[in-house]
Amino acid sequence: MNISPSFPEDDTSVGLYIHVPFCKARCSYCGFVSNIHSLDLEERYLRSVAAEIGLRAGDHMAGGAALSCDTIYFGGGTASLLPPDKVLRVIETCKTWFEISDHPEITIEINPGTVDRSCLSQFIHAGVNRVSLGVQSLVNAELAAMGRLHDSSQALSAYRDLRQAGFDNVSVDLIAGFPGQTVESVRHSLRLILELRPEHLSVYLLEIKSGTRLAAMMAAGAVPPQDEDMVADMYDEICEITVNAGYEQYEISNFAVPGRFSRHNMKYWTDQVYIGFGPGAHGMTGRHRYANMESLDLYEQALDKGFLPVETVTEMTPEMRFKDALIMGLRLVKGIDLDLIARRYGVDARAFVLETIGDLQSFGLFEIRKNTLRLTAKGRLLSNVVFGRWV
């Protein structure tokens, strides 16, 4: 189908993502950019990320006005290795260059064992009001195989410390599909997490990423391959147990109690602009996608010369942006309002969908009810089959 959509108006507040590229050790499955933490690298990083924030904000000022922003997300790596006073330093830099809303969502990823209760209280004083806790599993053998530095008791203790420090918006991460996991072991971890009653739960079906230690071990035959049928069973059980526990599945991998969706991540799924800072960070500015240099040295050198530290920049056509909006929007369980996206892009969205993926409807992967396109439960598990038609 020959489509000619137009670019949408991007008139909502942007989200800021701050990549903190430090870890104490690298997990076996991790493909994110990270360096072993040191105070020298930390200070170099802070100087450089402040410079990038100023450069990018200047690039995006419209008529001299600062962009408005309502979410800031510190990810990693291990973002909690950045001390609270340094996190505050980055937040203040963002406030210098962006118009921060009165009640922003400011999230930091925390790994158990990297902070104590006093440090958590200082994060609150710095302005952080949401935490994503990297539990991943509550089975010690699984945590060891993943290369995590904490055990299950430390994870549970970290959660209690968050509550006692005053955090009332906590998300917990769980991995499913790691080699050696079973449906029973994932069920065990999930039930313990749900007993804690976090406001939010993210469940990631593990993808084996090239270049990771886990991928090398699997290639060498040291680790068995994933059992796809078992992973599917894990996913089905996770969804059923979590929903029955009173959580809403609002995205393929995300569950929340009412009113506690991740505001920052919703920007990715609802076709909004987000700006990434730090080595390896990604951003979408409306008409461009970009990825920063992964090397901290090269990242720093580019900024020292006054250049944005980009590794790749993709100039998006309206058609590319439209397809991305479909892919990301269909990750939401509620689906996509076809009339709304048609008006937003000036295109016959329903006709495009039926021409490109209409044959998949008979396999039960998606449904269209009135003006809403959504994946079925089966379609969410096999979402890459649908999304592959638009890549």
N, C-alpha and C positions, 0 to 999 in steps of 0.2 A: 504494500500500500504506500502510495506517495503522500506523505503528510507534510504539511508546512505550518507547524506551530510557531508561535511567537514567544519571546521571553516573558515571564511573568513579572509583575511588580513585586519587588522585595521590600515590603514596608513594615516588617515586624522586627523586633529587637533581635540582635544577633547573639549567638552563643560563643564564648571564648573557651578554647581548650588549651591547657598548659601541659606540655609533655615534660615530665621530670625523668631524665634518662639515667637513673641510678638504681642499683640493686646491691644487696649484700652478696648474693650469688644468683646464678641464672637457673631458672626452672627448666626441666628437661623438655617441656613442650613449648616454651616461650619463643615467639618470633618477633617480639617488640624490641625497639631500640633501647639498650641499656648499657651502662658502664659500671664497673665496680666503684662504689662511692668513695670519695675522698674529699677533704675540706677544700683542697686546692681546686679540684674540678668543680665543686659546688659553687665556689665564688666566681670562677670563670663562666660557668653556666648562667648564674644570676645576672652578671653584667651583660652577657650576650642576649639573654631573653628579654631584658629590659630594652635593649637597643632594637630588637625585632618588633616588640610591641609598639614602640614609637614609629618605626618605619611603616609598618602595616597600617596603623591607625591613620597616619598621614596620607597614605595611598587611598584610604577609603573615605576620607572626609568629603562630604558633598557640600559645596558652597561654603566651606570653612566650618561646618557644623560637625561635631563629633557623632559617631554612630552610637545609637542606644544599645545597651546590652542588659540582659536580665539573667544570664547564667554564666558561671565560671566553673570549669571542671579541671581539677588537678589529677592527671593520670600518669601512668608510668609503664615500665619501670616500677619502682616503689616510691610513690609520691610522698609517703609519710617519712621518708628519710630526709626530706627537706624540713628543717626545724620550723616551728610556728612563727618565729620572728621573720624568717626568710619568706614563708608563705605570705605573711602580711606585707612584706616588701613588694612581692609580685602583685598582690591585690591592689596596693596603693598605686603602683605603676599603671595598672589597668584603669583605675579611677582617674588618673591624670589624663589619659588619652581617650577614654570612652565615657559616655554618659551612662553610668550604672544606675539601674532602677532602684527604687526605694526598698524593695524586698527581693533582692536577687537570690537565686539558688546557688550556693557555693559549695561544691562537693570536693572531697579529697578521698582518694583511694588509700586505704590503710591495710598493711599486712600485719597479722598478729605477731607479737614479739618485737615490733619495731618502735613502739611508743608505750609510755606508762600513763597513768591516770592524770598526773600533773600536766604532761604534755598535751593530752587530749583537751583539758580545760583551757590551755593556752590557744589551741586551735579555735575553740569557740570564741575566745576574746579577739582573735585575729579576723573573725567574720565567717568562718566556716560553719555551715549549718546543716550539712548532710555528709554522711560517710558511706563509702562503699567498702565493705570489709571482705578481704580476700580469703575466705575460709577454704573453699575449693572441695574439701572433703573433711569428714570427721572420723575417718578410719586411718590410724597411724601408718599402716603399711602402705596405703595409697599415697599419703602425703610424702612419705620417704621416697617412693618411686617417682613422684612428680618433681622431686628436688626442692620441696618446700622446706623452710627452715623452722617451721613451727609444728607442734603436735596438736591433737584435738583438745587437750586441756588448755593449752595456750590460746587456742581460737575461742573457746567458750569464755575464758577469763577476759580476753580482749573485748568480747561483746558486753560482758557485765561492766567492764571499765567504761565503755562508751556510754552506757546508760547512767552510771553513777556520775560521770563527768557532765551530763546534762543533754546529750544528743537525743533528740526525739524523732529523727528521720534517718534511719539506718537501713542500708541495703546490704544483703549478703550474697556473695558469689558462690556458686556450686558448679563443679565440672562433672559432666557425665560422658561416658564413652572412653575413658582412659583405659589403656590396656591393663587387664587384670581386674578391673571393676566388674561387679556383678549387679544384677537388678536388685538383689537383696542388700548389697552394701550401699548402693545409692539410696535405696529406700531408708536404710538406717540413718545415713547422714541427713537426708531430707527431713525425716521426722524429728530429729533432734533440733534442726534449724527452725522448723515450724513451731516447736515448743517455745522457742525464744520470742516469737512474734515480732520479727523485724517488719518494718513498714513495706519493705521491698525485697524481692528475690530475683536474682539473675541466674539463669541456668544455661550454661554453655555446653553444647554438644561439641566435643573436642574435634578440631580439625588438625590433621597432621601437617605441619608447615615445613617445607623444605628448608634445610639449613639448621634445623633444631637438633639437639642431641637425641631427642626421641625419634626423629625421622631417621637419623643415622643408625640408631639401635635397631629399628624395625627393618631397615634395609639389610643389616648384617645378620638378621635372624635372631638377634638377642632378645627381642620383644615380639610377642605374637601380634598379628594384625588384628584390627578391630573386627568384631562380629557385628555386622550391620543390622542383622535382625535383632540382636540383643540391645543394641543402641536404640533402635526403634521402640522396643518394649520399655526401655528405661524412660524414653521421652513420654510415651503414653502414660506410664505410671506417675511420672512427675506432674504432668498436667492434671491428671485426675485427683491425686492426693492434695495438691496445692489448692486447686479450686474448691475441693470439698472442705478444706481448712479455712475457707472464707476469703481467699485471695482472688483477684480478678486477673486472668491472663489477658494482658492488653497488647502484647507483642509476642512474636514467635518464642523468644527466650526470656521474657520478662513478666513478672507477676507483682501485684501491689494491692495493698488495702485501699479502699476508696480515698481519692484525693492525693495519693502519694506516687503517682507516675513520676518517672524521671523527667523533669522539665528540660534538662539539657539534651538528653538523648531523643526526646520528642522532636527536637529540631532536625535531627537526621532523618527521622521517619515522616516528617510533615513538610519536607521540601523547603526548609529555611536555611538561611546563611549561617555558617559557623566558620570561625577563624582559628587556626591552630598555630601555636607557638612552641618552639623548642626543637631539638634535633629529631628528625623523623616524623614530626607532626604533619597532619593533613588538614586541609581546609577547602571550603567551597564558598567562593565569593559571589556567586550569582551567575557569572559568565566564565569563570575559570575554576578548575580544580587544581590543587597543587600539593606537592609533597616536599617537605624540607630535607636538606642533606642529613644523612644519618650520623655521619662522623662529627663528633663534638669539635674536633680540631678544624675541619673544613667549615662547619657552621660558624664558629667563632671568627675564622679568617675572613669569611664573606662579610660579616657584620662590621668587622674592624675597618673594612674598605668602604663601608656605606652601602653594601648591596644586600638585597633580600637573599636569604640562604636557601634558595629553592633548588631541589634536585630535578624535579619535573614540573611542568605546567601544561595542563591540557585546556585548550580553548574550547569551550563547550558551545555546540550549536543548540538552537532551540529544541531540535529533535532529541539530542543527547540528554538535555536537561529534563525533557518530558518523560523519556524512558526511565531515567534515574528516579524521577518522582513516582512513577508507577511501581518500580521495584521496591523502593524504600517504603512507600505507602502501603503496599500489600503485606509488609511485615506486621502491620497492625492488625489485630484480630478483628476489629470492627470494619476493616477494609477501606476502600476508597469511594468517595462520592464522585461518580463519573460526571455528573453535571457540573460539579464544582471544578474539577480538573479540566473539563472541556472549556469552561469559561476562562479559567486561569491561563490556559495556553492557546485558546482560540483554535481548537481542533476537535474533530469528532472522535472523542475518546472511546466511546462504545464501539464504533465501527473498527477502530484500530485494534482494540482488544479482541474482538471476535475474529478478525482476520488473522491475527498473529498467534493467538493461543486458543481459538475456539474449539479446536479438535481435542484439547485437554479436558474440556468440560465433561465429556463422556466418560473419562477416567476418574471423575469425582475429585479433581484437584481444585476447582474453583466453582463459584456460583455467582450469578447476578440476580439480585432481588431488587425490583424497582430500579433505583439509580445507584445501588451499591454493589461494587465488585469486591469480593472477599475470597480468600483461600479457605478451603475446608480444613478440618483437622488433618486429613490425609495430605492435603496440599501444603500445609505448614511443614510437615515432615519432609515432603519432597519439593520444597519451594525452589530449589535450584533448577529443577526441571522447567518450572514456569519462567523463572527469571532468565534462564539461559536463552530464551527466545528474544530477549530484548537487549542482550549484551553485544 
